[in-house]
Each structure stands twice: as structure tokens, then as C-alpha cells.
């Protein structure tokens, strides 16, 4: 049976956030509240149409009345959910009363497209078989998603819970290793490896010294053998992991925001009237010289690129 599941999202800054998805009980109760509002709105609309017909003494044919009912009732039902979720950032009256909100799988606000897909497939989820399909999908999916959520790529999250509000964490290069962090290529780092490094760095201060050093060594050695350049001499596994986390976040920010714009070139002053512009000097041919002395060989990188366990 579906419970309060924890949904994982990764922001563009490579920060993993944990949220609680709404269980079936809270979602059904929120839907019942919304349906009360929808039914009351339908009855008020029908009552207003009946009063208008009596006041104007106009006899509406049965087929016209039936057509209006078949068009207006689904339109009001769909319009209520689409308008509320689009304009109220994923909430309806029922969801707001239960502390629920609809978001995309990436954690962003839902748009008209998401709300429309959820509402249209809600006819399948709720209108057919009295909500049987919605209950089955919510119970069988790991993130408590009904069919409309699966197609639209959305989640229903709990805004009010006993958990602390998740907050992004930024990692900075250790002092003295800024240049190495900027040169570190983290493109071969997987999101699972980054999440393991992030979890260790966040809990490192609460670990005893022995397990802390052993776990840092276990995480750092495979990464030091794959990432380039290798860690500089004298660095510890934990310092290297901090560089990896900072370099990965810097790379994600650069990918998301794009390269900085180039500074504008200063305009070339126009020559004064009657003045001939100075000719642009062309490339000069260097004078022939004797054989250049051989360049010194670059230092070889440390073999293995790993760390040795403490003695």
C-alpha cells in the first residue's frame, strides 16, 4: 500500500532535494472537497438558467437544454481544475485545505499544459469506474501518481509535514585549492556518485575520525583514478571530495546559465575631416634564427591518481 513516499529531485545546481508525496487518503479527501465545490457550482448554474428562462418566458427545446448540459458540465468541471492549478501554482481549494501542491517531476511549477493533461485524464481516472483506476495507479506507482500525473510528468507533494523544509547546499573550493578545483573536469562524475559525495560531506562532522577517514578514502580512490587532473600531492581524500563537489556544482551552473557575455568592443574613432587614416601594420616576418633550444619536458603526473590508506 502506498505510503508517504520520499521523492527525489535534482536541481540545475546538482543539489538533490527530498520531498514527501501525498498518499491516497489525503488525495481522495482533497478531491472530495473539490467535487463539492464543482457540484455546488453546477447546481447554481442550472438554477440561474432556470430562473432566466422563467423570467423571459422563453421555452427552450429539450435537445438544446441537453446539449447545453453535456457541454457546460464537463467544461465547468475541467475549467475549475485547470484554472486553479494553473493560476494558483498547482493548488485547488481541496489541495490547499490538505496542504498539497502539484509540481513537475523537476520540482517546478505546473503550467497550463500540465494542468490540462491532468484534468483531461482525470475523466479516465475518476469518471470511469468511480475512481478505481486512480486508486490502482496511486497504489502501484512508487511516487503515488495517477494516470494523469504519469502522462503530464507531475507529482502531488505535501507542503505541510513534520520534516524540515529542504534547502540547497553549495560547496566551495577549499582554501589554497581554488585553481585545482577550477581545472578539475567533473564531466565523468555520475549523479549517483555526486549524491554519495554530497551525503558524506554533509555528515562528515558527525562521524568519528576513524570511520570518517576510511569512508572518505573509499569514496575518493575510484574518483581520483578517473577524474583529471589527478589530486595534487599532499591533499587528503576529504579535501579532494570537496573539490569534486565544488567543481561539479560549478559545471552545472555554467551549463544552466551559459557562458558570460563578451565585453563590448570600444568603437573605433572616425578620422577627422581631411585626415588620412593611418595604415594598419601587417604581420611582420620574423628574422630567421638559429635552432631553438629544446623545451623542458613537462612533469609527469603522479601514477595511479589515488590515495594510500593511513598506516
N, C-alpha and C positions, 0 to 999 in steps of 0.2 A: 504493500500500500504506500502511496506517495506521502512523503513527509515534508517538513520544511527543508528543502534541499538547498545546498550551497552552490550558487552559480559563479563560475569564474569568468572574469573579463580581463582583457589586456588592453590598456590604453595605448595611444600612439607613443607615449614616453616609455613603453615596455614595462609598465607597472601593472602587476596583477592585483585585481580587486576581487573581494569575495562578497557576495550578496545572498540573501535568503529569498528563494522563490516562494510564491504564495501556494499554500496547499489547497486541496479540493474543497475543504469546508469553508474557508474564507472566501474563495472564489464563487461558490454557489450562493452564499449569503449576500455577497455584493451584487450578483446577478439578479437575485430576487428583489433587492431594493430598487435596482434599475428598472426591472419589469413592472413594479408597482407604479413608478413614475410614467412609464410608457403607456400602461393600461389607463391610468387616470387621464393622461393627455388624449388618448383615443376617445374616451367617453366624453370628455369636454368638447372635443372637436365635433363628434356626432351630435351632441346636444346643441351646439351652436348652429350646425347646419339645419337641424330640425326646426329650431326657433326661427331661423331666417326663412325657411320655406313656409312656415305658418304665417309669418308677418307679411310676406309678399304674395300670399295666395297663389303660389306657382306650384303646379303639380309636376313633380319630377318623375319621369318614367322609371320603372323598376330596373331596366337594363342600365340606365345612366347611373342610378344610385349604386348598383352592384359594381359597375366599373370604377366609380369613384372610391368605393370601399377597397376594392382589390388593388388600386394604385396608391391611394393615400396611406393606407395602414402599413404596408411594407416600407413606404417612403418615410413615414414618421419613425418607424422602428429603426431603420438604417440611419436616418438622419440624426437621431438622438445620439447613438453611439459614435458615429463618425465625427460629428461636430464636437462632442465633448472630448474625445480622445485627441483630436487634432488641436483644438483651441486651448485645452486645459492640460496639455503636456502629459497625455497618457492616462488621464483620470476621468471617471464618471462620478456621479453622485454616490453610487454604491461603493465604488473603489475608494473614493476619498473617505467615506464613513468607516471603512475597514482598514484604512492605511495602506492601500495597494496602488501600484502605478505600473503602466505598460511602458516598456523600453525596448529598444532594439537589442540584438544579441551583442552588439559592441557597447552597450550602455548608453547610447544616445537617445534623444527624444524621438518619439514616433512622429511621422509625417502623415499627410493625407493618404498617401498610398498604403502605408501600413494599416491605418485605421479602416480604410475602405476594404482591404482584403480580409481583415479580421471580422468585420461586420458582415460581409457577404458570405463568408464561410461559416459565420455564426448561424445562418439559416440551416446549414447542414449539421452543425454541432448541436444546436438546441431545438430547432423546429422539428427535425426528423427524429422519431423515436423518443421524443420527450427529453432530450439531453443525454441519451445513452452514449452516443459517440463522444461527446465532450468528456464525460466521466471516464470512459475507457482510455482515451488518449492521455488525459491528465494522469491517470494511474500508471500507465505503461511507459510514459516518456520520462527520462531522467531529470528534466528541468520543469516538470509539471506543465507541459504545453498541450493545448488542444490543437485540432487540425488548423484552425485559423492562425495560431501562433507559429506552427511549423512552416506554413506556406509564406506568411508575412515576415518570418525571421524575427519574432518578438518574444519577450518574456514578461511575465507578470511578477513583480517583485514586491516584497514587504518593505514599506518605508519605516514603519514603526515596529521595532523589535528590541530585545534585550541586548543586542550586540552593539558595540561601539561603531560609530559611523566610520567607514573605511576612508583612509586618506592616502594619497600618493606619497611615495618616499623617493627622494632624489639622492643619488650618490655622487660624491665629488672625489676628484683625484687626491690621493694622499700627498702631504707636503713633500716637495722635492721630486715627485714623480709625475708632474704635470706634463712634461714633454713626452715621457714614455706613454702616458695614457692617451695623448693626442695621436701618437703614431701607432697605437695598438689597433690592429684590424680585427674587429669582432664579428665579421660577416659570417664566420663559420660557427658561431655560437647559436645553438638552438634555443627556443623559448623555454623548453624544459630545463636545460642546463642553467639558463639565466634565473629561472624561478628557484632552482636549488641554491644557487649562489646568493640570491636575494634573501631567501629564508635563513641561510646560515649567518649572513651579515647582520640581519635584524635580531637574531637570537644569540649572537656571539658573546655579548657582555654577560649573559645569564648562564653561560656554560663554564664548568670547571676548566682550569688551564690544560690539563692532560687531554680530555676529550675534545676540547676546542682546537688544540694544535693538530690532533690526529684527524679530525674531520676536515679542517682546512687543507691539510696535506692530501687527503683523499679526493677532495674536490679540485684542487689546483693542479695536481700532476697530469691528469688527462688533458686539461685545457692548455697547460704550458707546452705540451708536445704538439698541439695543433695550431694554436694561435701564433701569429707573427707580428712583431718581433718577439723573441723569447724574453722572459723576465730578466731584468738586469741582475748582475752579480750583487749579492748581499741582500736582495729582497726576500721577504718571508712569504710563505703561501698566503697568509691573510692579506698582506699588502697587495699581492698580485691579484687576489679576488676582488679587492676594492677597485683596483684599476680596471679589471674586466667589467665590473658593473657600471662604473662611470663611463667607460668607453662605449658600452652598449647603449646606454641612455643617450649619450651624445650623438651616436649614429642614428638612433631612432628619431631624435629631434630634427637632425639635419634632413632625414628622409621625408619627414612630415612637413617641415616648414620650407624646404628647398634652400638653395644656396642664397647667400645675401646678395642684394642688387649691387651691381658695379657702380662705383662713384662716377658722377658725370664729368666728362672731359671739359676742361676750360675752353671757351670759344677762342678761335684764332683771331687776333685783332686785324682789321682790314687796313691795308696800306693807305697812307694819306694821299690826297689828290696830287698827282704829279710825281709821286714817289714810286720808283720801280721796286717791286718786292725782291728781297734778297734770294738768290738761287739756293735751292736746297742741296746741301752737300750729299753727294752719292757715296756709296760704300768705298772705302779706301782699300786698296790691295796691300796686304801686309808684305813687308820685305822678307825675302827668303832668309831663313835662319838655318842654323846647323841642326843636327839631330837633337831632339829634346831629351832630357834625362828621363829614365824610366820612372813612372809614378809608383809610390809605395803601395804595396798590396794592402787591401782593407783587412781589418782584424776579423778573424773567423768567429762566427757566433758560437756560443757555448754549446757543446754537444748534448743532445737529448732534450734540452729545454725544460727539464723537470727539477724537482726539489728532492733532496735527500731527507729521509726521516731523521728526527732528532735522535742522537745517540743515547 
